[in-house]
Amino acid sequence: MKNSRNTPLEHGVYYHIYNRGNNGETLFYLPDNYHHFLRLYEKYVEPIADTYAWCLMGNHFHLLVRIKEEGEIDVNSLPNPVRVSNPDRVIKQPHRYFSDLFNAYSQAINKQQKRTGSLFEKPFHRIPVNSDKYFRNLVMYIHQNPVRHGFTDDFKDYSWSSYGSVISEKTTKVKRKEVLDWFDGRSNLIYSHASSVDIDLIDHLIIE
């Protein structure tokens, strides 16, 4: 399912979500840009999705998420919730929350860089993930991606991914327990990440 850009996001489904700068343009210029993106992600996406892995790089990013079932979503946590008598009208289609994130971040970067026009490719890529073996390899792929693209020599030292949160015991909104369960524990996760990803296994889930 390489041509994945118009696949609707469905509630209860896991997805590899990917986007990059329009024409390969830079997305993150300064450390605060990464922080701001994560703040906006918390505002717009976390209310409607569980996050299992993420990585932000200079001109693109990767996410592994599960779109929550409608009954799991706290409508009061939604950004700018609309107060109506029918709760079904409060929850927008899931892809619109990602679009809100991208639009809000684009406005900030356009102001910072004194630029105009689209910052992200449209629409963003999304591919359903439906196997534990895919989960494990995709988590490794996302965490190792900064090395693949030359942003660092050692992904363990890279600041803008979920790897550090997953292996630590600090509070995190990443679904650490579930990720560790996929790898049969923290030690095996660390050991597995020291190996190369089986790209052939997850080729249909990769969008680069």
Rosetta constraint file for C-alpha pairs under 8 A:
AtomPair CA 1 CA 127 HARMONIC 7.13 0.50
AtomPair CA 1 CA 204 HARMONIC 6.10 0.50
AtomPair CA 1 CA 205 HARMONIC 7.56 0.50
AtomPair CA 2 CA 127 HARMONIC 7.98 0.50
AtomPair CA 2 CA 204 HARMONIC 6.23 0.50
AtomPair CA 2 CA 205 HARMONIC 7.46 0.50
AtomPair CA 2 CA 206 HARMONIC 7.80 0.50
AtomPair CA 2 CA 207 HARMONIC 6.76 0.50
AtomPair CA 4 CA 125 HARMONIC 5.74 0.50
AtomPair CA 4 CA 126 HARMONIC 5.71 0.50
AtomPair CA 4 CA 127 HARMONIC 5.92 0.50
AtomPair CA 5 CA 123 HARMONIC 5.79 0.50
AtomPair CA 5 CA 124 HARMONIC 5.75 0.50
AtomPair CA 5 CA 125 HARMONIC 4.40 0.50
AtomPair CA 5 CA 126 HARMONIC 6.01 0.50
AtomPair CA 6 CA 123 HARMONIC 6.92 0.50
AtomPair CA 6 CA 125 HARMONIC 7.64 0.50
AtomPair CA 6 CA 126 HARMONIC 7.97 0.50
AtomPair CA 7 CA 126 HARMONIC 6.82 0.50
AtomPair CA 7 CA 127 HARMONIC 7.63 0.50
AtomPair CA 8 CA 95 HARMONIC 7.36 0.50
AtomPair CA 9 CA 13 HARMONIC 7.69 0.50
AtomPair CA 9 CA 67 HARMONIC 7.50 0.50
AtomPair CA 9 CA 93 HARMONIC 7.82 0.50
AtomPair CA 9 CA 94 HARMONIC 6.03 0.50
AtomPair CA 9 CA 95 HARMONIC 6.03 0.50
AtomPair CA 9 CA 126 HARMONIC 7.74 0.50
AtomPair CA 10 CA 67 HARMONIC 6.78 0.50
AtomPair CA 10 CA 94 HARMONIC 7.32 0.50
AtomPair CA 11 CA 66 HARMONIC 7.92 0.50
AtomPair CA 11 CA 67 HARMONIC 5.04 0.50
AtomPair CA 11 CA 68 HARMONIC 5.46 0.50
AtomPair CA 11 CA 69 HARMONIC 4.78 0.50
AtomPair CA 11 CA 70 HARMONIC 6.69 0.50
AtomPair CA 11 CA 94 HARMONIC 7.69 0.50
AtomPair CA 12 CA 66 HARMONIC 6.37 0.50
AtomPair CA 12 CA 67 HARMONIC 5.31 0.50
AtomPair CA 12 CA 68 HARMONIC 5.22 0.50
AtomPair CA 12 CA 69 HARMONIC 4.95 0.50
AtomPair CA 13 CA 66 HARMONIC 5.47 0.50
AtomPair CA 13 CA 67 HARMONIC 5.68 0.50
AtomPair CA 13 CA 68 HARMONIC 7.71 0.50
AtomPair CA 13 CA 128 HARMONIC 6.79 0.50
AtomPair CA 13 CA 129 HARMONIC 7.67 0.50
AtomPair CA 14 CA 64 HARMONIC 7.19 0.50
AtomPair CA 14 CA 65 HARMONIC 5.55 0.50
AtomPair CA 14 CA 66 HARMONIC 4.05 0.50
AtomPair CA 14 CA 67 HARMONIC 6.44 0.50
AtomPair CA 14 CA 128 HARMONIC 5.65 0.50
AtomPair CA 14 CA 129 HARMONIC 5.32 0.50
AtomPair CA 14 CA 130 HARMONIC 6.97 0.50
AtomPair CA 15 CA 63 HARMONIC 7.89 0.50
AtomPair CA 15 CA 64 HARMONIC 5.75 0.50
AtomPair CA 15 CA 65 HARMONIC 5.43 0.50
AtomPair CA 15 CA 66 HARMONIC 6.14 0.50
AtomPair CA 15 CA 67 HARMONIC 7.86 0.50
AtomPair CA 15 CA 126 HARMONIC 6.07 0.50
AtomPair CA 15 CA 127 HARMONIC 5.27 0.50
AtomPair CA 15 CA 128 HARMONIC 4.38 0.50
AtomPair CA 15 CA 129 HARMONIC 5.36 0.50
AtomPair CA 16 CA 62 HARMONIC 7.13 0.50
AtomPair CA 16 CA 63 HARMONIC 5.72 0.50
AtomPair CA 16 CA 64 HARMONIC 4.70 0.50
AtomPair CA 16 CA 65 HARMONIC 6.68 0.50
AtomPair CA 16 CA 126 HARMONIC 5.63 0.50
AtomPair CA 16 CA 127 HARMONIC 5.21 0.50
AtomPair CA 16 CA 128 HARMONIC 6.43 0.50
AtomPair CA 16 CA 129 HARMONIC 6.73 0.50
AtomPair CA 16 CA 205 HARMONIC 6.96 0.50
AtomPair CA 17 CA 62 HARMONIC 5.88 0.50
AtomPair CA 17 CA 63 HARMONIC 5.02 0.50
AtomPair CA 17 CA 64 HARMONIC 6.31 0.50
AtomPair CA 17 CA 65 HARMONIC 7.53 0.50
AtomPair CA 17 CA 124 HARMONIC 7.38 0.50
AtomPair CA 17 CA 125 HARMONIC 5.67 0.50
AtomPair CA 17 CA 126 HARMONIC 4.47 0.50
AtomPair CA 17 CA 127 HARMONIC 6.61 0.50
AtomPair CA 18 CA 60 HARMONIC 7.42 0.50
AtomPair CA 18 CA 61 HARMONIC 5.82 0.50
AtomPair CA 18 CA 62 HARMONIC 4.71 0.50
AtomPair CA 18 CA 63 HARMONIC 6.36 0.50
AtomPair CA 18 CA 124 HARMONIC 6.38 0.50
AtomPair CA 18 CA 125 HARMONIC 5.16 0.50
AtomPair CA 18 CA 126 HARMONIC 6.47 0.50
AtomPair CA 18 CA 207 HARMONIC 7.19 0.50
AtomPair CA 19 CA 60 HARMONIC 5.67 0.50
AtomPair CA 19 CA 61 HARMONIC 5.85 0.50
AtomPair CA 19 CA 62 HARMONIC 7.05 0.50
AtomPair CA 19 CA 120 HARMONIC 6.92 0.50
AtomPair CA 19 CA 121 HARMONIC 6.61 0.50
AtomPair CA 19 CA 124 HARMONIC 5.29 0.50
AtomPair CA 19 CA 125 HARMONIC 6.16 0.50
AtomPair CA 20 CA 24 HARMONIC 6.45 0.50
AtomPair CA 20 CA 25 HARMONIC 7.65 0.50
AtomPair CA 20 CA 27 HARMONIC 7.49 0.50
AtomPair CA 20 CA 59 HARMONIC 5.53 0.50
AtomPair CA 20 CA 60 HARMONIC 3.86 0.50
AtomPair CA 20 CA 61 HARMONIC 6.44 0.50
AtomPair CA 20 CA 120 HARMONIC 5.79 0.50
AtomPair CA 20 CA 121 HARMONIC 6.09 0.50
AtomPair CA 21 CA 25 HARMONIC 4.46 0.50
AtomPair CA 21 CA 26 HARMONIC 5.86 0.50
AtomPair CA 21 CA 27 HARMONIC 5.77 0.50
AtomPair CA 21 CA 59 HARMONIC 5.33 0.50
AtomPair CA 21 CA 60 HARMONIC 6.17 0.50
AtomPair CA 21 CA 119 HARMONIC 5.63 0.50
AtomPair CA 21 CA 120 HARMONIC 4.51 0.50
AtomPair CA 21 CA 121 HARMONIC 5.98 0.50
AtomPair CA 22 CA 118 HARMONIC 6.80 0.50
AtomPair CA 22 CA 119 HARMONIC 5.42 0.50
AtomPair CA 22 CA 120 HARMONIC 4.75 0.50
AtomPair CA 22 CA 121 HARMONIC 4.66 0.50
AtomPair CA 23 CA 121 HARMONIC 7.57 0.50
AtomPair CA 24 CA 59 HARMONIC 6.17 0.50
AtomPair CA 25 CA 59 HARMONIC 5.94 0.50
AtomPair CA 25 CA 119 HARMONIC 7.37 0.50
AtomPair CA 26 CA 58 HARMONIC 5.72 0.50
AtomPair CA 26 CA 59 HARMONIC 4.40 0.50
AtomPair CA 26 CA 60 HARMONIC 7.91 0.50
AtomPair CA 27 CA 58 HARMONIC 5.83 0.50
AtomPair CA 27 CA 59 HARMONIC 4.84 0.50
AtomPair CA 27 CA 60 HARMONIC 6.85 0.50
AtomPair CA 27 CA 109 HARMONIC 7.81 0.50
AtomPair CA 27 CA 119 HARMONIC 7.39 0.50
AtomPair CA 28 CA 33 HARMONIC 5.42 0.50
AtomPair CA 28 CA 34 HARMONIC 6.18 0.50
AtomPair CA 28 CA 57 HARMONIC 7.29 0.50
AtomPair CA 28 CA 58 HARMONIC 5.23 0.50
AtomPair CA 28 CA 59 HARMONIC 6.74 0.50
AtomPair CA 29 CA 33 HARMONIC 6.42 0.50
AtomPair CA 29 CA 58 HARMONIC 7.28 0.50
AtomPair CA 30 CA 34 HARMONIC 7.14 0.50
AtomPair CA 31 CA 35 HARMONIC 6.60 0.50
AtomPair CA 32 CA 36 HARMONIC 5.93 0.50
AtomPair CA 33 CA 37 HARMONIC 6.15 0.50
AtomPair CA 33 CA 109 HARMONIC 7.95 0.50
AtomPair CA 34 CA 38 HARMONIC 6.33 0.50
AtomPair CA 34 CA 56 HARMONIC 7.32 0.50
AtomPair CA 34 CA 160 HARMONIC 7.41 0.50
AtomPair CA 35 CA 39 HARMONIC 6.19 0.50
AtomPair CA 36 CA 40 HARMONIC 6.19 0.50
AtomPair CA 36 CA 105 HARMONIC 7.66 0.50
AtomPair CA 37 CA 41 HARMONIC 6.03 0.50
AtomPair CA 37 CA 101 HARMONIC 8.00 0.50
AtomPair CA 37 CA 105 HARMONIC 6.34 0.50
AtomPair CA 38 CA 42 HARMONIC 6.13 0.50
AtomPair CA 39 CA 43 HARMONIC 6.38 0.50
AtomPair CA 40 CA 44 HARMONIC 6.02 0.50
AtomPair CA 40 CA 45 HARMONIC 7.92 0.50
AtomPair CA 40 CA 101 HARMONIC 6.00 0.50
AtomPair CA 40 CA 104 HARMONIC 7.52 0.50
AtomPair CA 40 CA 105 HARMONIC 7.26 0.50
AtomPair CA 41 CA 45 HARMONIC 5.20 0.50
AtomPair CA 41 CA 46 HARMONIC 6.49 0.50
AtomPair CA 41 CA 101 HARMONIC 6.26 0.50
AtomPair CA 42 CA 46 HARMONIC 5.01 0.50
AtomPair CA 42 CA 47 HARMONIC 7.54 0.50
AtomPair CA 43 CA 47 HARMONIC 7.26 0.50
AtomPair CA 43 CA 78 HARMONIC 7.68 0.50
AtomPair CA 43 CA 79 HARMONIC 6.35 0.50
AtomPair CA 44 CA 48 HARMONIC 7.92 0.50
AtomPair CA 44 CA 78 HARMONIC 7.13 0.50
AtomPair CA 44 CA 79 HARMONIC 6.09 0.50
AtomPair CA 44 CA 97 HARMONIC 5.56 0.50
AtomPair CA 44 CA 98 HARMONIC 6.97 0.50
AtomPair CA 44 CA 100 HARMONIC 6.81 0.50
AtomPair CA 44 CA 101 HARMONIC 5.85 0.50
AtomPair CA 45 CA 49 HARMONIC 5.95 0.50
AtomPair CA 45 CA 97 HARMONIC 5.87 0.50
AtomPair CA 45 CA 98 HARMONIC 6.28 0.50
AtomPair CA 45 CA 101 HARMONIC 7.37 0.50
AtomPair CA 46 CA 50 HARMONIC 6.42 0.50
AtomPair CA 46 CA 51 HARMONIC 7.51 0.50
AtomPair CA 47 CA 73 HARMONIC 6.48 0.50
AtomPair CA 47 CA 74 HARMONIC 7.05 0.50
AtomPair CA 47 CA 77 HARMONIC 5.89 0.50
AtomPair CA 47 CA 78 HARMONIC 5.82 0.50
AtomPair CA 48 CA 67 HARMONIC 6.09 0.50
AtomPair CA 48 CA 68 HARMONIC 5.54 0.50
AtomPair CA 48 CA 73 HARMONIC 5.94 0.50
AtomPair CA 48 CA 78 HARMONIC 7.80 0.50
AtomPair CA 48 CA 94 HARMONIC 7.10 0.50
AtomPair CA 48 CA 97 HARMONIC 7.99 0.50
AtomPair CA 49 CA 65 HARMONIC 6.25 0.50
AtomPair CA 49 CA 66 HARMONIC 5.44 0.50
AtomPair CA 49 CA 67 HARMONIC 4.36 0.50
AtomPair CA 49 CA 68 HARMONIC 5.16 0.50
AtomPair CA 50 CA 65 HARMONIC 5.45 0.50
AtomPair CA 50 CA 66 HARMONIC 5.11 0.50
AtomPair CA 50 CA 67 HARMONIC 6.47 0.50
AtomPair CA 50 CA 68 HARMONIC 6.76 0.50
AtomPair CA 50 CA 174 HARMONIC 7.37 0.50
AtomPair CA 50 CA 175 HARMONIC 6.90 0.50
AtomPair CA 51 CA 63 HARMONIC 7.42 0.50
AtomPair CA 51 CA 64 HARMONIC 6.13 0.50
AtomPair CA 51 CA 65 HARMONIC 4.47 0.50
AtomPair CA 51 CA 66 HARMONIC 6.60 0.50
AtomPair CA 51 CA 173 HARMONIC 7.44 0.50
AtomPair CA 51 CA 174 HARMONIC 5.25 0.50
AtomPair CA 51 CA 175 HARMONIC 6.06 0.50
AtomPair CA 52 CA 63 HARMONIC 7.73 0.50
AtomPair CA 52 CA 64 HARMONIC 5.45 0.50
AtomPair CA 52 CA 65 HARMONIC 5.73 0.50
AtomPair CA 52 CA 66 HARMONIC 7.95 0.50
AtomPair CA 52 CA 139 HARMONIC 7.85 0.50
AtomPair CA 52 CA 174 HARMONIC 5.44 0.50
AtomPair CA 52 CA 175 HARMONIC 5.18 0.50
AtomPair CA 52 CA 176 HARMONIC 7.05 0.50
AtomPair CA 52 CA 178 HARMONIC 7.81 0.50
AtomPair CA 52 CA 179 HARMONIC 6.45 0.50
AtomPair CA 53 CA 63 HARMONIC 5.76 0.50
AtomPair CA 53 CA 64 HARMONIC 5.04 0.50
AtomPair CA 53 CA 65 HARMONIC 7.27 0.50
AtomPair CA 53 CA 139 HARMONIC 6.00 0.50
AtomPair CA 53 CA 142 HARMONIC 7.00 0.50
AtomPair CA 53 CA 143 HARMONIC 7.60 0.50
AtomPair CA 53 CA 161 HARMONIC 7.56 0.50
AtomPair CA 53 CA 162 HARMONIC 5.56 0.50
AtomPair CA 53 CA 163 HARMONIC 7.60 0.50
AtomPair CA 53 CA 174 HARMONIC 7.03 0.50
AtomPair CA 54 CA 61 HARMONIC 7.48 0.50
AtomPair CA 54 CA 62 HARMONIC 5.52 0.50
AtomPair CA 54 CA 63 HARMONIC 4.39 0.50
AtomPair CA 54 CA 64 HARMONIC 6.30 0.50
AtomPair CA 54 CA 142 HARMONIC 6.55 0.50
AtomPair CA 54 CA 143 HARMONIC 7.35 0.50
AtomPair CA 54 CA 161 HARMONIC 5.45 0.50
AtomPair CA 54 CA 162 HARMONIC 5.42 0.50
AtomPair CA 55 CA 61 HARMONIC 5.57 0.50
AtomPair CA 55 CA 62 HARMONIC 5.33 0.50
AtomPair CA 55 CA 63 HARMONIC 6.68 0.50
AtomPair CA 55 CA 142 HARMONIC 6.21 0.50
AtomPair CA 55 CA 143 HARMONIC 6.49 0.50
AtomPair CA 55 CA 145 HARMONIC 7.71 0.50
AtomPair CA 55 CA 146 HARMONIC 7.97 0.50
AtomPair CA 55 CA 160 HARMONIC 5.81 0.50
AtomPair CA 55 CA 161 HARMONIC 4.08 0.50
AtomPair CA 55 CA 162 HARMONIC 6.54 0.50
AtomPair CA 56 CA 60 HARMONIC 6.44 0.50
AtomPair CA 56 CA 61 HARMONIC 4.43 0.50
AtomPair CA 56 CA 62 HARMONIC 6.68 0.50
AtomPair CA 56 CA 160 HARMONIC 5.51 0.50
AtomPair CA 56 CA 161 HARMONIC 6.32 0.50
AtomPair CA 57 CA 61 HARMONIC 5.68 0.50
AtomPair CA 57 CA 146 HARMONIC 6.81 0.50
AtomPair CA 57 CA 151 HARMONIC 7.41 0.50
AtomPair CA 57 CA 160 HARMONIC 7.32 0.50
AtomPair CA 62 CA 142 HARMONIC 6.30 0.50
AtomPair CA 63 CA 142 HARMONIC 7.57 0.50
AtomPair CA 64 CA 138 HARMONIC 7.94 0.50
AtomPair CA 64 CA 139 HARMONIC 7.45 0.50
AtomPair CA 67 CA 94 HARMONIC 7.36 0.50
AtomPair CA 68 CA 72 HARMONIC 5.96 0.50
AtomPair CA 68 CA 73 HARMONIC 6.56 0.50
AtomPair CA 69 CA 73 HARMONIC 6.86 0.50
AtomPair CA 70 CA 91 HARMONIC 7.76 0.50
AtomPair CA 73 CA 77 HARMONIC 7.95 0.50
AtomPair CA 74 CA 78 HARMONIC 7.09 0.50
AtomPair CA 75 CA 81 HARMONIC 6.77 0.50
AtomPair CA 75 CA 87 HARMONIC 7.63 0.50
AtomPair CA 75 CA 90 HARMONIC 6.95 0.50
AtomPair CA 75 CA 91 HARMONIC 7.06 0.50
AtomPair CA 76 CA 81 HARMONIC 6.49 0.50
AtomPair CA 77 CA 81 HARMONIC 7.69 0.50
AtomPair CA 81 CA 90 HARMONIC 6.54 0.50
AtomPair CA 82 CA 90 HARMONIC 5.64 0.50
AtomPair CA 83 CA 90 HARMONIC 7.22 0.50
AtomPair CA 84 CA 89 HARMONIC 7.29 0.50
AtomPair CA 84 CA 90 HARMONIC 7.01 0.50
AtomPair CA 86 CA 90 HARMONIC 7.33 0.50
AtomPair CA 87 CA 91 HARMONIC 7.09 0.50
AtomPair CA 92 CA 96 HARMONIC 6.61 0.50
AtomPair CA 92 CA 97 HARMONIC 7.54 0.50
AtomPair CA 93 CA 97 HARMONIC 7.58 0.50
AtomPair CA 94 CA 98 HARMONIC 7.25 0.50
AtomPair CA 95 CA 99 HARMONIC 6.32 0.50
AtomPair CA 96 CA 100 HARMONIC 6.07 0.50
AtomPair CA 97 CA 101 HARMONIC 6.31 0.50
AtomPair CA 98 CA 102 HARMONIC 6.29 0.50
AtomPair CA 99 CA 103 HARMONIC 6.03 0.50
AtomPair CA 100 CA 104 HARMONIC 6.05 0.50
AtomPair CA 101 CA 105 HARMONIC 6.13 0.50
AtomPair CA 102 CA 106 HARMONIC 5.93 0.50
AtomPair CA 102 CA 120 HARMONIC 7.14 0.50
AtomPair CA 103 CA 107 HARMONIC 6.24 0.50
AtomPair CA 104 CA 108 HARMONIC 6.58 0.50
AtomPair CA 105 CA 109 HARMONIC 6.33 0.50
AtomPair CA 106 CA 110 HARMONIC 5.89 0.50
AtomPair CA 106 CA 118 HARMONIC 7.34 0.50
AtomPair CA 106 CA 119 HARMONIC 5.72 0.50
AtomPair CA 106 CA 120 HARMONIC 7.63 0.50
AtomPair CA 107 CA 111 HARMONIC 6.19 0.50
AtomPair CA 108 CA 112 HARMONIC 6.17 0.50
AtomPair CA 109 CA 113 HARMONIC 5.84 0.50
AtomPair CA 109 CA 114 HARMONIC 7.91 0.50
AtomPair CA 109 CA 115 HARMONIC 7.79 0.50
AtomPair CA 110 CA 114 HARMONIC 5.42 0.50
AtomPair CA 110 CA 115 HARMONIC 4.66 0.50
AtomPair CA 110 CA 116 HARMONIC 5.76 0.50
AtomPair CA 110 CA 117 HARMONIC 7.91 0.50
AtomPair CA 110 CA 119 HARMONIC 7.95 0.50
AtomPair CA 111 CA 115 HARMONIC 6.71 0.50
AtomPair CA 125 CA 207 HARMONIC 7.30 0.50
AtomPair CA 127 CA 205 HARMONIC 6.16 0.50
AtomPair CA 128 CA 205 HARMONIC 7.81 0.50
AtomPair CA 129 CA 134 HARMONIC 6.88 0.50
AtomPair CA 129 CA 135 HARMONIC 7.10 0.50
AtomPair CA 129 CA 205 HARMONIC 7.41 0.50
AtomPair CA 130 CA 134 HARMONIC 7.25 0.50
AtomPair CA 130 CA 135 HARMONIC 7.86 0.50
AtomPair CA 131 CA 135 HARMONIC 6.31 0.50
AtomPair CA 132 CA 136 HARMONIC 6.35 0.50
AtomPair CA 132 CA 182 HARMONIC 6.72 0.50
AtomPair CA 133 CA 137 HARMONIC 6.37 0.50
AtomPair CA 134 CA 138 HARMONIC 5.82 0.50
AtomPair CA 134 CA 201 HARMONIC 7.27 0.50
AtomPair CA 134 CA 202 HARMONIC 6.17 0.50
AtomPair CA 135 CA 139 HARMONIC 6.02 0.50
AtomPair CA 135 CA 182 HARMONIC 7.46 0.50
AtomPair CA 136 CA 140 HARMONIC 6.38 0.50
AtomPair CA 136 CA 182 HARMONIC 6.39 0.50
AtomPair CA 136 CA 183 HARMONIC 6.70 0.50
AtomPair CA 137 CA 141 HARMONIC 6.00 0.50
AtomPair CA 137 CA 197 HARMONIC 5.92 0.50
AtomPair CA 137 CA 198 HARMONIC 6.67 0.50
AtomPair CA 137 CA 201 HARMONIC 7.89 0.50
AtomPair CA 137 CA 202 HARMONIC 7.01 0.50
AtomPair CA 138 CA 142 HARMONIC 6.06 0.50
AtomPair CA 138 CA 202 HARMONIC 6.97 0.50
AtomPair CA 138 CA 205 HARMONIC 7.90 0.50
AtomPair CA 139 CA 143 HARMONIC 6.23 0.50
AtomPair CA 140 CA 144 HARMONIC 5.93 0.50
AtomPair CA 140 CA 192 HARMONIC 7.90 0.50
AtomPair CA 140 CA 193 HARMONIC 5.83 0.50
AtomPair CA 140 CA 197 HARMONIC 6.44 0.50
AtomPair CA 141 CA 145 HARMONIC 5.86 0.50
AtomPair CA 141 CA 197 HARMONIC 6.08 0.50
AtomPair CA 143 CA 155 HARMONIC 6.58 0.50
AtomPair CA 143 CA 161 HARMONIC 6.36 0.50
AtomPair CA 143 CA 162 HARMONIC 7.15 0.50
AtomPair CA 143 CA 163 HARMONIC 6.05 0.50
AtomPair CA 144 CA 148 HARMONIC 6.75 0.50
AtomPair CA 144 CA 155 HARMONIC 5.51 0.50
AtomPair CA 144 CA 193 HARMONIC 7.89 0.50
AtomPair CA 145 CA 149 HARMONIC 6.35 0.50
AtomPair CA 145 CA 155 HARMONIC 7.66 0.50
AtomPair CA 146 CA 150 HARMONIC 6.06 0.50
AtomPair CA 146 CA 151 HARMONIC 4.95 0.50
AtomPair CA 146 CA 152 HARMONIC 5.87 0.50
AtomPair CA 146 CA 155 HARMONIC 6.22 0.50
AtomPair CA 146 CA 158 HARMONIC 7.42 0.50
AtomPair CA 147 CA 151 HARMONIC 5.90 0.50
AtomPair CA 147 CA 152 HARMONIC 5.25 0.50
AtomPair CA 147 CA 153 HARMONIC 5.65 0.50
AtomPair CA 147 CA 154 HARMONIC 6.39 0.50
AtomPair CA 147 CA 155 HARMONIC 6.01 0.50
AtomPair CA 152 CA 157 HARMONIC 7.64 0.50
AtomPair CA 152 CA 158 HARMONIC 6.54 0.50
AtomPair CA 154 CA 158 HARMONIC 6.97 0.50
AtomPair CA 156 CA 163 HARMONIC 7.00 0.50
AtomPair CA 156 CA 164 HARMONIC 7.14 0.50
AtomPair CA 159 CA 164 HARMONIC 7.88 0.50
AtomPair CA 162 CA 166 HARMONIC 6.15 0.50
AtomPair CA 162 CA 174 HARMONIC 7.39 0.50
AtomPair CA 163 CA 167 HARMONIC 6.44 0.50
AtomPair CA 164 CA 168 HARMONIC 6.06 0.50
AtomPair CA 165 CA 169 HARMONIC 7.53 0.50
AtomPair CA 165 CA 170 HARMONIC 7.02 0.50
AtomPair CA 165 CA 172 HARMONIC 6.37 0.50
AtomPair CA 165 CA 174 HARMONIC 7.33 0.50
AtomPair CA 165 CA 176 HARMONIC 7.65 0.50
AtomPair CA 166 CA 174 HARMONIC 7.27 0.50
AtomPair CA 166 CA 176 HARMONIC 5.23 0.50
AtomPair CA 166 CA 179 HARMONIC 7.53 0.50
AtomPair CA 166 CA 180 HARMONIC 7.58 0.50
AtomPair CA 167 CA 186 HARMONIC 6.26 0.50
AtomPair CA 167 CA 190 HARMONIC 7.71 0.50
AtomPair CA 172 CA 176 HARMONIC 7.62 0.50
AtomPair CA 175 CA 179 HARMONIC 6.39 0.50
AtomPair CA 176 CA 180 HARMONIC 6.07 0.50
AtomPair CA 177 CA 181 HARMONIC 6.06 0.50
AtomPair CA 178 CA 182 HARMONIC 6.38 0.50
AtomPair CA 179 CA 183 HARMONIC 6.72 0.50
AtomPair CA 180 CA 184 HARMONIC 6.00 0.50
AtomPair CA 180 CA 185 HARMONIC 4.78 0.50
AtomPair CA 180 CA 186 HARMONIC 5.70 0.50
AtomPair CA 180 CA 189 HARMONIC 6.71 0.50
AtomPair CA 181 CA 185 HARMONIC 5.75 0.50
AtomPair CA 183 CA 188 HARMONIC 5.94 0.50
AtomPair CA 183 CA 189 HARMONIC 5.18 0.50
AtomPair CA 183 CA 192 HARMONIC 7.90 0.50
AtomPair CA 184 CA 188 HARMONIC 6.25 0.50
AtomPair CA 184 CA 189 HARMONIC 7.32 0.50
AtomPair CA 185 CA 189 HARMONIC 6.25 0.50
AtomPair CA 186 CA 190 HARMONIC 6.27 0.50
AtomPair CA 187 CA 191 HARMONIC 6.18 0.50
AtomPair CA 188 CA 192 HARMONIC 5.84 0.50
AtomPair CA 189 CA 193 HARMONIC 6.11 0.50
AtomPair CA 190 CA 194 HARMONIC 6.58 0.50
AtomPair CA 191 CA 195 HARMONIC 7.26 0.50
AtomPair CA 198 CA 202 HARMONIC 6.98 0.50
AtomPair CA 199 CA 203 HARMONIC 5.57 0.50
AtomPair CA 202 CA 206 HARMONIC 6.56 0.50
